[in-house]
Amino acid sequence: MLFWELIPQLHEGLQKKFKELNACSKAQAYRQLAENPTAYFDEHLYYLFVGFNALSGAEQHIIKYLIDKKQAEFIIDSDTYYYDNKFHEAGHFQRKNNAFFISFTAFCHNHKASSIVLQCFYIRFNS
């Protein structure tokens, strides 16, 4: 039997094992979150997505959901060297994200690369 013919059986076995362990893959978690975000996001929290590059469709959907609910911002911090270079992979994803989130995006366009890297998962504001 060829490997490709075994994939359905392997996938079924993996899904069965995940169910036994009450676990899932990263892709399954993103899909579940994208399909039912209200079950996972606290409406009193505000999220900043800063410095992300290549996003999956599920990640885009989740971020857009939060932006539409006025609970998030997607911030692109880009250097013109990357953003304006049509052949640079990093610039490709920055332009793609900017186009996807165009009406919601705070865009910082720098001429010098930043030495500070931030990854914000969430910030809680006390009221």
C-alpha positions in Angstrom: 0.0 0.0 0.0 1.3 3.5 -0.9 1.8 6.1 1.8 -0.9 8.3 0.2 -3.4 5.5 0.5 -2.7 5.2 4.2 -3.4 8.8 5.0 -7.2 8.4 5.6 -6.5 5.6 8.1 -3.7 7.5 9.8 -5.9 10.6 10.1 -8.8 8.6 11.5 -6.4 7.1 14.1 -5.0 10.5 15.0 -8.5 11.9 15.5 -9.5 9.0 17.7 -6.4 9.5 19.8 -7.1 13.2 20.1 -10.6 12.5 21.3 -9.4 9.9 23.9 -7.0 12.5 25.3 -9.5 15.4 25.0 -6.9 17.1 22.8 -6.6 18.6 19.3 -4.0 19.9 16.9 -3.1 23.6 16.6 -5.0 23.7 13.3 -8.1 22.2 14.9 -7.9 24.7 17.8 -7.7 27.6 15.3 -10.6 26.3 13.3 -12.8 25.8 16.4 -11.9 29.3 17.6 -12.6 30.8 14.2 -15.9 29.0 13.9 -17.1 30.0 17.5 -15.2 33.0 18.7 -17.9 34.2 21.1 -17.2 31.1 23.3 -13.6 32.0 23.8 -13.1 35.8 23.9 -14.0 37.9 26.9 -16.0 40.9 25.7 -14.3 43.1 28.4 -10.8 42.5 27.0 -9.1 44.5 24.3 -6.5 42.8 22.1 -3.5 44.3 20.2 -2.0 42.3 17.3 1.4 43.8 16.7 4.1 42.7 14.4 2.5 39.6 13.0 3.6 38.4 9.5 2.1 35.4 7.7 -1.4 34.7 8.9 -3.6 31.7 8.2 -7.1 32.1 7.1 -8.4 31.2 10.6 -6.1 33.8 12.2 -7.3 36.5 9.8 -10.9 35.5 10.6 -10.3 35.6 14.4 -8.6 39.0 14.2 -11.2 40.5 11.9 -14.0 39.2 14.2 -12.4 41.0 17.2 -11.8 44.2 15.2 -15.4 44.2 14.0 -16.5 43.9 17.7 -14.3 46.9 18.5 -12.1 44.7 20.7 -8.9 44.7 18.8 -6.4 46.5 16.6 -4.0 45.0 14.1 -0.8 47.1 13.9 1.7 46.7 11.2 5.2 48.0 12.0 7.1 47.9 8.8 10.4 49.1 7.3 10.2 50.6 3.8 13.0 48.2 2.7 10.6 45.3 3.2 7.2 46.9 2.5 8.2 48.5 -0.8 10.2 45.6 -2.1 7.8 43.5 -4.2 10.3 40.6 -4.2 10.9 40.3 -0.4 8.8 37.7 1.4 8.3 39.7 4.5 7.1 42.7 2.5 4.6 40.4 0.7 2.9 39.4 3.9 2.9 43.0 5.3 1.2 44.2 2.1 -1.2 41.3 2.2 -2.2 42.0 5.8 -2.5 45.7 5.2 -4.8 45.0 2.2 -6.9 42.6 4.3 -7.2 44.8 7.3 -7.0 48.1 5.4 -10.0 49.9 6.9 -9.1 48.7 10.4 -5.3 48.9 10.5 -3.1 51.3 12.4 0.0 51.4 10.1 3.4 52.5 11.3 5.8 53.0 8.4 9.4 53.4 9.6 12.5 54.1 7.6 14.7 52.3 10.2 14.2 48.8 11.4 13.1 48.7 15.0 15.3 46.8 17.5 12.3 46.2 19.8 10.1 43.2 19.1 6.7 43.0 20.7 4.2 40.2 20.7 1.0 41.1 22.5 -1.5 38.4 23.1 -3.8 40.6 25.2 -3.7 43.6 27.4 -6.3 44.1 30.1 -7.5 47.6 30.8 -8.9 48.3 34.3 -12.0 50.5 34.3 
